[in-house]
Amino acid sequence: MWPHSEIEAHEFLSRIVEIEAKNIDEAVSRAKEMYQNEEIVLDFEDFVKPKLSYQKCY
C-alpha cells in the first residue's frame, strides 16, 4: 500500500481598499465596519494564487 500524505489547499481572496481616516487605528476600524456591513464584498476577481501546504505523511 502506498504511503498517504495530508495536503491542505488554501485559496485566498484579497483586495486593497483606500480608507480616509485620521490614523491607522481609525482606518482599520472603518474597514472592519465596512466589511461587516457588506460594503466590502470579495469575489472571484479578488482571487489570489492558491497555496498547498504539507500536513503529515503516514
Long-range contacts (C-beta under 8 A, 24 or more apart in sequence): 3-57, 3-58, 4-57, 4-58, 5-54, 5-55, 5-56, 5-57, 5-58, 6-54, 6-55, 6-56, 6-57, 7-52, 7-53, 7-54, 7-55, 8-52, 8-53, 8-55, 9-50, 9-51, 9-52, 10-50, 10-51, 10-52, 10-53, 11-47, 11-48, 11-50, 12-47, 12-48, 12-49, 12-50, 12-51, 13-42, 13-43, 13-46, 13-47, 13-48, 14-42, 14-46, 14-48, 15-40, 15-42, 15-46
